[in-house]
Amino acid sequence: MLNKLKKIITHKSFIKYFINTSWMFFEQFFRLLAGVFVGIYVARYLGPMQFGIFSYAGAFVALFAALSKLGLDGVVVRELINQPECKNKILGTAFWLKVTASLVVLGVIATILPWSSNDKQTNIYIYIIAMGLLFQTFEIADFYFQSTTQIKYVSMCRTVQLAISSAVKLYLIYIEADLMPFVIVTLIDQIMLALAFILMLYAKNSISIFSYFSKSIAASLLKDSWPLIVSSLAISLYMRIDQIIIKELLGVADVGLYSAALRISETTYLVPVIICTSIFPAIIATKKLGDEIYSKRILILFESMMLASILIAIPISIFSDLIMKSLFGEKYMIAGSVLAIHVWSGVFVFMGVAAGKWMLVENITKQTMYRTLAGAIINILLNLILIPIYGIKGSALATLITCFTTSILMNYISVKTRKCFWMQMSALIFPGRCIISSFKKSNQKI
């Protein structure tokens, strides 16, 4: 057994993925610490009212951010893996597509804001944060490093940027700055990260993206990604529309309370993203080995997501009031009940992230679009119904129901995704069964 273990851990592929995943975990762990010790400190300093305005402005921009991304993330990674010889054309084309989309989104925001119920100052905050969308176009460097299993370089960039950003925010609190500098820092974060990405891309691979654009590649990318554009927009709606509705029905102070609870709950969503992003190239490669081993690996992935999400949700739900009081202070303690409910949506978010990767490999991205579009509609309706009755707890309930519907239930409707549904149900009912079975077989072989 020791010899086999030694053989596994010294294998080049294992070392490559282990280093890759380790850097991602380090970055996300650092991000988690920053969220706890800096993000929460900012929320305490600003108070529910100011933090509510800040959160509302960010949520408003997030509603449109999905359009600027064009759903290209996974599609570009897939094409870079399948056609590494065309990396310059693929990356350059993706870059200019995202630049164009970002400019269009900024135009849409500028057209809509004058007709909103926001005051002038809030609209200024939104404009500043929205400018960051232009600099998010440089995340194409992230796509390249994902495709070559060199995500550690992206993690380095994000870690440095986060460290600088956290230090600046702490300084702003120290000098007792008002809300505007915190908003400006949000834009500066995107600028710094963009510069780091592009410098790293040139330094490690000498890739030029500005001089490449292919109409045929653009058409191919958009053909596969347009369902993901719709689904990403739908995801943005049911992940952020709650804060918009709360602001309109209850006020910005309630947005601050609700957003504080979400800051804890949504931090847990980093776990499935880390795992799935890291092993996505390996999942694509496994499919070439045969359906049996591929399906087994996907089932193990679902079971891992299920077990991880439950282990996270239980303690947070039990100690939600204490968590909110300890981290945010007495003013935010009322949001403990929101956290206790909302954290369980993570169970279905974990499963949904894994299902999304499965659909991308299977190239049935339209199914992702259908389920998330339906989810957005359901979430909006549930928020409009439940918020007037239960307040901000109603919005948490709406999110929980929506996540279950979109991540699992919708997969049963289509024949193309029914296999995914049954794998998810197997993971929900018998979590760990396939993992244990694989471990036993491995021991028997030894």
Backbone torsions as a table, in degrees:
resi	resn	phi	psi	omega
1	MET	NA	-42.5	179.3
2	LEU	-64.1	-38.4	178.7
3	ASN	-64.9	-40.5	179.3
4	LYS	-66.9	-41.1	178.7
5	LEU	-62.3	-40.8	178.9
6	LYS	-64.6	-39.1	179.3
7	LYS	-64.1	-38.8	-178.5
8	ILE	-68.1	-49.5	-173.7
9	ILE	-73.1	-16.3	177.5
10	THR	-97.8	-0.5	178.6
11	HIS	-70.0	140.1	-176.7
12	LYS	-57.6	-42.9	-178.5
13	SER	-64.6	-42.1	179.9
14	PHE	-62.4	-46.6	-179.1
15	ILE	-60.8	-41.0	-178.6
16	LYS	-62.6	-49.6	-179.0
17	TYR	-70.2	-33.5	-179.8
18	PHE	-65.4	-46.3	178.6
19	ILE	-62.9	-43.4	179.8
20	ASN	-58.3	-50.3	-178.4
21	THR	-67.8	-36.8	-179.4
22	SER	-62.0	-42.3	177.8
23	TRP	-64.1	-40.1	179.1
24	MET	-64.3	-42.7	179.1
25	PHE	-64.6	-39.6	178.4
26	PHE	-62.0	-46.3	179.6
27	GLU	-60.9	-48.2	-176.7
28	GLN	-69.9	-32.2	175.7
29	PHE	-65.9	-41.0	176.8
30	PHE	-64.9	-39.0	177.3
31	ARG	-64.1	-38.5	177.7
32	LEU	-63.5	-44.3	178.4
33	LEU	-62.9	-41.4	179.0
34	ALA	-63.9	-38.4	178.8
35	GLY	-64.8	-37.4	-178.6
36	VAL	-75.7	-50.2	-171.9
37	PHE	-90.6	-20.1	179.8
38	VAL	-111.1	-53.5	-179.3
39	GLY	-58.4	-43.1	179.9
40	ILE	-70.0	-36.9	177.7
41	TYR	-62.8	-38.6	176.7
42	VAL	-63.5	-43.2	179.3
43	ALA	-63.3	-41.4	177.2
44	ARG	-63.2	-42.7	-177.9
45	TYR	-66.1	-45.7	-176.8
46	LEU	-72.9	-32.8	-176.7
47	GLY	83.7	161.9	-176.2
48	PRO	-54.4	-37.7	-176.0
49	MET	-69.3	-56.3	-178.9
50	GLN	-66.8	-40.0	177.8
51	PHE	-65.3	-33.0	176.3
52	GLY	-63.7	-42.7	177.9
53	ILE	-63.8	-45.0	179.3
54	PHE	-59.7	-46.0	-178.9
55	SER	-67.5	-38.6	179.1
56	TYR	-63.8	-43.8	179.3
57	ALA	-60.9	-43.0	178.5
58	GLY	-65.9	-39.2	179.6
59	ALA	-66.8	-37.5	179.5
60	PHE	-62.0	-45.8	179.1
61	VAL	-67.0	-38.4	-179.1
62	ALA	-61.2	-28.6	177.9
63	LEU	-60.1	-31.4	-176.5
64	PHE	-103.0	-12.8	-176.0
65	ALA	-60.5	-32.8	-179.0
66	ALA	-60.8	-34.0	179.8
67	LEU	-66.7	-35.8	-178.8
68	SER	-71.5	-24.0	179.2
69	LYS	-79.8	-23.2	177.2
70	LEU	60.6	16.5	177.9
71	GLY	63.1	23.9	-172.1
72	LEU	-85.5	-13.8	-170.9
73	ASP	-48.1	-68.6	-177.2
74	GLY	-68.0	-33.5	-178.3
75	VAL	-64.8	-44.8	-179.9
76	VAL	-65.6	-41.1	177.6
77	VAL	-59.5	-44.9	179.7
78	ARG	-60.7	-44.9	-178.1
79	GLU	-68.7	-35.0	177.9
80	LEU	-66.6	-34.5	177.3
81	ILE	-70.7	-42.5	-177.2
82	ASN	-77.9	-28.3	-178.0
83	GLN	-132.5	65.2	-177.5
84	PRO	-62.1	-25.0	-179.7
85	GLU	-69.7	-16.9	-178.9
86	CYS	-105.6	22.7	-171.6
87	LYS	-58.6	-40.2	-178.9
88	ASN	-63.7	-45.2	-179.5
89	LYS	-66.7	-41.2	-178.8
90	ILE	-65.6	-47.8	-178.6
91	LEU	-67.1	-42.9	179.0
92	GLY	-63.1	-43.4	178.6
93	THR	-63.7	-44.1	178.6
94	ALA	-62.1	-39.2	-179.4
95	PHE	-61.4	-51.1	-176.7
96	TRP	-69.9	-29.6	173.4
97	LEU	-63.7	-42.6	-178.5
98	LYS	-71.0	-35.1	176.4
99	VAL	-62.4	-47.4	179.2
100	THR	-60.1	-45.0	-179.6
101	ALA	-62.8	-40.1	-179.9
102	SER	-63.5	-41.4	178.4
103	LEU	-64.6	-39.6	177.7
104	VAL	-63.2	-43.6	-179.6
105	VAL	-63.2	-41.9	177.6
106	LEU	-61.3	-37.4	176.6
107	GLY	-65.5	-39.5	178.9
108	VAL	-65.4	-44.3	179.2
109	ILE	-61.7	-44.0	179.8
110	ALA	-63.9	-28.9	179.3
111	THR	-77.8	-36.9	-175.0
112	ILE	-79.5	-40.6	-171.7
113	LEU	-55.3	-42.6	-179.7
114	PRO	-59.3	-20.8	-177.8
115	TRP	-96.8	-0.2	-179.4
116	SER	-81.6	171.9	179.0
117	SER	-89.7	6.2	-177.3
118	ASN	-71.9	153.0	172.6
119	ASP	-78.8	168.9	-174.8
120	LYS	-60.3	-42.0	-177.2
121	GLN	-64.7	-41.9	178.7
122	THR	-62.4	-39.8	178.5
123	ASN	-63.9	-35.5	177.4
124	ILE	-64.2	-42.3	177.2
125	TYR	-58.7	-42.6	-178.7
126	ILE	-64.6	-43.1	178.9
127	TYR	-60.0	-43.0	-178.3
128	ILE	-64.2	-48.3	-179.7
129	ILE	-63.1	-38.6	-178.3
130	ALA	-64.2	-29.3	179.2
131	MET	-60.4	-24.2	178.9
132	GLY	-64.9	-19.5	179.7
133	LEU	-62.1	-32.8	179.2
134	LEU	-62.7	-35.5	-176.4
135	PHE	-85.2	-15.6	175.5
136	GLN	-69.2	-13.4	179.5
137	THR	-62.0	-24.3	-177.7
138	PHE	-77.4	1.1	176.2
139	GLU	-69.6	-2.6	174.3
140	ILE	-60.6	-24.8	174.1
141	ALA	-62.6	-37.3	176.6
142	ASP	-59.9	-41.4	-179.7
143	PHE	-60.9	-42.9	-178.5
144	TYR	-64.1	-47.1	-178.1
145	PHE	-66.7	-31.1	173.7
146	GLN	-63.4	-44.5	-175.2
147	SER	-66.7	-25.5	-178.7
148	THR	-104.9	12.2	-179.0
149	THR	53.2	44.6	176.5
150	GLN	-122.0	38.0	-175.1
151	ILE	-62.7	-14.6	179.9
152	LYS	-59.7	-32.6	-179.9
153	TYR	-67.7	-38.7	176.2
154	VAL	-65.2	-41.8	179.2
155	SER	-62.4	-37.7	177.1
156	MET	-61.1	-47.1	-179.5
157	CYS	-60.7	-47.1	-178.3
158	ARG	-65.7	-37.1	-179.2
159	THR	-66.0	-45.8	178.9
160	VAL	-62.4	-46.3	179.9
161	GLN	-60.3	-42.3	-178.5
162	LEU	-67.0	-37.9	178.9
163	ALA	-63.5	-45.1	179.1
164	ILE	-64.4	-46.1	-179.4
165	SER	-60.5	-42.7	-179.7
166	SER	-64.0	-41.6	179.3
167	ALA	-62.9	-40.9	179.7
168	VAL	-64.7	-42.7	-179.9
169	LYS	-63.9	-40.4	177.6
170	LEU	-64.0	-37.4	177.5
171	TYR	-65.8	-39.9	178.7
172	LEU	-62.4	-38.1	176.6
173	ILE	-66.8	-40.3	-178.9
174	TYR	-61.3	-40.8	-179.0
175	ILE	-89.0	5.1	177.5
176	GLU	58.0	51.3	179.1
177	ALA	-72.6	159.2	175.9
178	ASP	-85.1	-168.6	-172.7
179	LEU	-70.1	-34.3	-173.6
180	MET	-54.7	-47.5	179.4
181	PRO	-59.6	-34.2	178.2
182	PHE	-65.7	-36.8	177.6
183	VAL	-66.5	-42.8	180.0
184	ILE	-63.8	-37.1	177.9
185	VAL	-60.0	-34.9	177.6
186	THR	-58.7	-40.7	177.1
187	LEU	-70.9	-43.4	-179.9
188	ILE	-61.3	-35.0	177.1
189	ASP	-55.8	-45.7	-179.0
190	GLN	-66.8	-37.5	179.3
191	ILE	-66.0	-46.0	179.7
192	MET	-61.8	-43.4	-178.4
193	LEU	-66.1	-37.9	178.4
194	ALA	-62.5	-45.2	178.9
195	LEU	-62.8	-41.7	180.0
196	ALA	-64.5	-42.7	-179.9
197	PHE	-60.7	-49.7	-174.1
198	ILE	-69.1	-36.4	177.4
199	LEU	-66.0	-40.9	179.3
200	MET	-65.8	-38.8	-179.9
201	LEU	-63.8	-42.4	178.9
202	TYR	-70.9	-40.8	-176.2
203	ALA	-65.9	-39.6	-174.2
204	LYS	-92.4	-25.7	-173.1
205	ASN	-135.4	-4.3	179.6
206	SER	51.8	41.8	-179.0
207	ILE	-93.5	129.6	176.6
208	SER	-104.4	126.1	-177.1
209	ILE	-108.7	-21.5	-171.8
210	PHE	-72.3	-25.1	-174.5
211	SER	-99.8	10.5	-177.6
212	TYR	-119.0	133.0	170.6
213	PHE	-159.7	126.7	-179.3
214	SER	-122.3	122.4	179.8
215	LYS	-63.5	-38.4	-178.9
216	SER	-67.8	-41.1	177.9
217	ILE	-67.4	-39.7	178.2
218	ALA	-59.8	-45.0	179.6
219	ALA	-63.4	-40.3	-180.0
220	SER	-66.0	-43.9	-180.0
221	LEU	-63.6	-45.0	-177.7
222	LEU	-70.3	-30.2	177.6
223	LYS	-61.9	-40.2	179.7
224	ASP	-84.2	-26.1	-172.3
225	SER	-95.1	-17.1	-174.2
226	TRP	-59.9	-35.5	174.6
227	PRO	-64.4	-32.0	178.9
228	LEU	-72.5	-28.0	175.3
229	ILE	-63.0	-47.8	179.8
230	VAL	-63.9	-44.0	-178.5
231	SER	-67.8	-37.3	177.8
232	SER	-65.1	-39.3	176.2
233	LEU	-64.2	-40.7	178.4
234	ALA	-64.1	-41.2	177.7
235	ILE	-61.8	-43.5	178.2
236	SER	-60.3	-38.6	-179.9
237	LEU	-63.4	-50.1	-175.8
238	TYR	-83.4	-5.8	173.4
239	MET	-94.9	-22.3	-174.5
240	ARG	-126.3	-17.5	-177.7
241	ILE	-64.1	-25.4	179.0
242	ASP	-59.0	-40.7	-180.0
243	GLN	-68.7	-33.7	177.3
244	ILE	-67.5	-45.2	-179.5
245	ILE	-66.6	-41.1	177.8
246	ILE	-59.6	-42.0	179.5
247	LYS	-62.2	-41.1	-178.0
248	GLU	-73.5	-35.3	-175.1
249	LEU	-93.8	-32.8	-173.3
250	LEU	-119.0	-30.9	-179.9
251	GLY	118.4	166.1	-173.7
252	VAL	-70.5	-27.1	179.1
253	ALA	-63.0	-40.7	177.5
254	ASP	-67.9	-31.5	174.3
255	VAL	-62.0	-40.9	178.5
256	GLY	-62.3	-44.3	178.6
257	LEU	-63.5	-46.5	-178.6
258	TYR	-65.0	-42.7	-179.0
259	SER	-65.1	-33.9	178.2
260	ALA	-63.4	-43.1	177.8
261	ALA	-64.4	-40.6	179.3
262	LEU	-65.1	-31.4	-179.9
263	ARG	-59.9	-35.8	177.0
264	ILE	-77.4	-49.1	-175.7
265	SER	-63.1	-47.1	-174.9
266	GLU	-74.6	-15.9	174.2
267	THR	-60.6	-33.3	-179.5
268	THR	-68.1	-20.1	-179.3
269	TYR	-67.4	-13.5	179.3
270	LEU	-66.0	-29.8	-175.3
271	VAL	-60.1	-54.5	-180.0
272	PRO	-65.0	-32.4	178.9
273	VAL	-64.7	-42.5	179.0
274	ILE	-60.7	-51.7	-175.8
275	ILE	-63.3	-49.4	-175.4
276	CYS	-69.1	-39.2	178.9
277	THR	-64.3	-39.4	-177.6
278	SER	-67.9	-41.2	-174.2
279	ILE	-98.6	3.0	-178.4
280	PHE	-55.9	-46.7	177.1
281	PRO	-59.3	-35.9	-180.0
282	ALA	-68.7	-35.6	178.0
283	ILE	-64.6	-42.0	177.6
284	ILE	-61.2	-42.7	-179.6
285	ALA	-66.6	-37.1	-178.5
286	THR	-63.9	-32.2	-179.6
287	LYS	-59.8	-28.9	-179.4
288	LYS	-74.0	-14.0	-177.4
289	LEU	-87.6	-6.9	179.7
290	GLY	126.1	152.9	-174.7
291	ASP	-67.0	-34.6	-175.8
292	GLU	-64.5	-52.2	-179.0
293	ILE	-68.6	-34.1	178.5
294	TYR	-63.9	-47.9	179.9
295	SER	-63.3	-37.7	-179.9
296	LYS	-65.8	-41.3	179.3
297	ARG	-65.7	-38.6	178.2
298	ILE	-64.5	-41.6	179.1
299	LEU	-63.7	-40.9	176.9
300	ILE	-62.2	-38.3	177.8
301	LEU	-62.2	-45.7	178.5
302	PHE	-61.4	-43.1	-179.9
303	GLU	-64.7	-38.8	178.2
304	SER	-63.6	-42.1	177.9
305	MET	-62.2	-42.1	-178.7
306	MET	-63.8	-49.9	-178.2
307	LEU	-63.5	-42.7	-178.9
308	ALA	-64.1	-43.2	-177.2
309	SER	-66.2	-39.4	179.3
310	ILE	-67.1	-43.0	-179.9
311	LEU	-63.1	-28.0	178.1
312	ILE	-81.9	-42.7	-172.6
313	ALA	-69.7	-40.0	-174.0
314	ILE	-58.7	-56.7	-177.9
315	PRO	-65.3	-36.7	179.6
316	ILE	-64.7	-41.4	-179.7
317	SER	-65.3	-42.6	-178.0
318	ILE	-65.9	-42.0	-174.8
319	PHE	-105.7	27.1	-174.6
320	SER	-59.3	-44.6	-179.8
321	ASP	-63.2	-44.3	179.9
322	LEU	-64.6	-39.3	179.6
323	ILE	-62.1	-48.2	-178.6
324	MET	-64.6	-41.8	-179.5
325	LYS	-67.0	-44.0	-177.0
326	SER	-67.9	-40.4	-174.7
327	LEU	-85.5	-42.6	-172.8
328	PHE	-105.0	-19.6	-178.4
329	GLY	103.0	172.7	-176.2
330	GLU	-57.4	-36.7	-176.2
331	LYS	-61.2	-25.6	-175.7
332	TYR	-102.9	-0.8	-173.9
333	MET	-60.3	-31.3	-179.0
334	ILE	-60.8	-20.9	-179.1
335	ALA	-82.4	1.1	178.9
336	GLY	-60.1	-38.9	179.3
337	SER	-66.5	-31.2	176.5
338	VAL	-66.3	-45.2	179.6
339	LEU	-62.1	-41.6	-178.5
340	ALA	-59.7	-33.7	179.6
341	ILE	-84.8	-48.8	-171.4
342	HIS	-65.3	-32.4	-176.1
343	VAL	-63.0	-26.4	179.4
344	TRP	-73.7	-16.4	174.2
345	SER	-66.4	-20.8	177.9
346	GLY	-61.7	-28.8	177.2
347	VAL	-57.6	-44.0	-177.1
348	PHE	-83.1	-27.0	174.4
349	VAL	-65.7	-43.3	177.8
350	PHE	-56.5	-48.0	-179.0
351	MET	-67.0	-35.8	-179.1
352	GLY	-67.9	-37.9	178.0
353	VAL	-62.8	-44.6	178.5
354	ALA	-64.2	-41.1	178.9
355	ALA	-64.4	-37.0	178.6
356	GLY	-62.7	-39.3	177.1
357	LYS	-66.7	-39.9	177.5
358	TRP	-59.9	-44.9	-179.7
359	MET	-65.4	-35.0	178.8
360	LEU	-66.7	-42.6	177.4
361	VAL	-63.1	-40.5	179.9
362	GLU	-76.9	-6.4	-179.3
363	ASN	57.5	44.8	175.5
364	ILE	-122.4	52.2	-175.1
365	THR	-65.9	-19.9	177.5
366	LYS	-62.2	-31.8	179.7
367	GLN	-65.6	-36.4	175.7
368	THR	-61.6	-40.6	179.4
369	MET	-62.8	-46.3	-177.3
370	TYR	-62.8	-44.6	-175.5
371	ARG	-70.4	-39.8	-179.1
372	THR	-74.3	-32.9	177.2
373	LEU	-64.9	-43.8	176.4
374	ALA	-63.4	-39.0	179.6
375	GLY	-63.5	-39.2	179.0
376	ALA	-62.5	-43.2	179.4
377	ILE	-63.8	-45.5	179.3
378	ILE	-60.9	-42.6	-177.3
379	ASN	-65.4	-43.0	179.1
380	ILE	-61.7	-45.5	-179.8
381	LEU	-64.0	-43.6	-179.6
382	LEU	-65.4	-38.3	177.4
383	ASN	-64.1	-42.7	179.4
384	LEU	-65.2	-30.0	-179.6
385	ILE	-84.5	-45.3	-170.6
386	LEU	-85.7	-31.0	-178.9
387	ILE	-62.8	-45.6	177.5
388	PRO	-61.5	-25.7	-177.6
389	ILE	-88.8	-49.0	-172.8
390	TYR	-111.1	2.4	-178.3
391	GLY	69.6	-143.1	-176.4
392	ILE	-69.3	-21.5	174.5
393	LYS	-66.7	-31.4	177.3
394	GLY	-63.0	-35.5	178.5
395	SER	-68.8	-37.8	176.8
396	ALA	-63.6	-40.9	176.7
397	LEU	-62.9	-40.9	179.3
398	ALA	-61.3	-41.5	178.7
399	THR	-65.2	-43.2	-180.0
400	LEU	-60.1	-48.1	-179.8
401	ILE	-64.4	-41.3	-178.8
402	THR	-65.6	-42.6	-179.7
403	CYS	-62.4	-40.6	177.4
404	PHE	-64.2	-42.3	-178.0
405	THR	-64.2	-48.1	-174.8
406	THR	-77.2	-37.1	-174.4
407	SER	-80.6	-28.6	-175.0
408	ILE	-127.0	-58.1	-171.3
409	LEU	-60.1	-40.6	-178.3
410	MET	-64.6	-24.4	-179.5
411	ASN	-68.5	-20.8	179.7
412	TYR	-76.1	-26.9	-173.2
413	ILE	-64.7	-43.0	-177.2
414	SER	-92.7	139.2	176.6
415	VAL	-62.2	-33.9	-177.4
416	LYS	-66.2	-29.0	-176.8
417	THR	-110.9	5.0	-177.4
418	ARG	-64.9	-33.1	177.0
419	LYS	-61.4	-40.3	177.4
420	CYS	-63.4	-41.7	178.9
421	PHE	-58.1	-46.8	-177.3
422	TRP	-68.5	-33.7	175.0
423	MET	-65.9	-40.5	177.7
424	GLN	-64.3	-42.4	179.7
425	MET	-65.4	-38.1	176.9
426	SER	-61.5	-41.7	179.0
427	ALA	-67.6	-35.5	179.5
428	LEU	-70.3	-41.8	-175.5
429	ILE	-83.8	-40.7	-178.8
430	PHE	-123.2	63.4	-178.6
431	PRO	-63.4	128.5	177.6
432	GLY	93.6	-8.1	-176.8
433	ARG	-62.0	-48.7	-178.6
434	CYS	-68.4	-34.5	178.5
435	ILE	-63.6	-46.7	179.5
436	ILE	-64.1	-42.0	-180.0
437	SER	-61.0	-43.6	179.6
438	SER	-65.0	-38.0	179.7
439	PHE	-66.3	-40.9	179.0
440	LYS	-63.9	-43.9	179.4
441	LYS	-63.2	-36.5	179.5
442	SER	-64.9	-40.2	179.1
443	ASN	-68.6	-37.2	178.4
444	GLN	-63.2	-38.2	178.7
445	LYS	-66.2	-35.2	179.2
446	ILE	-69.5	NA	NA
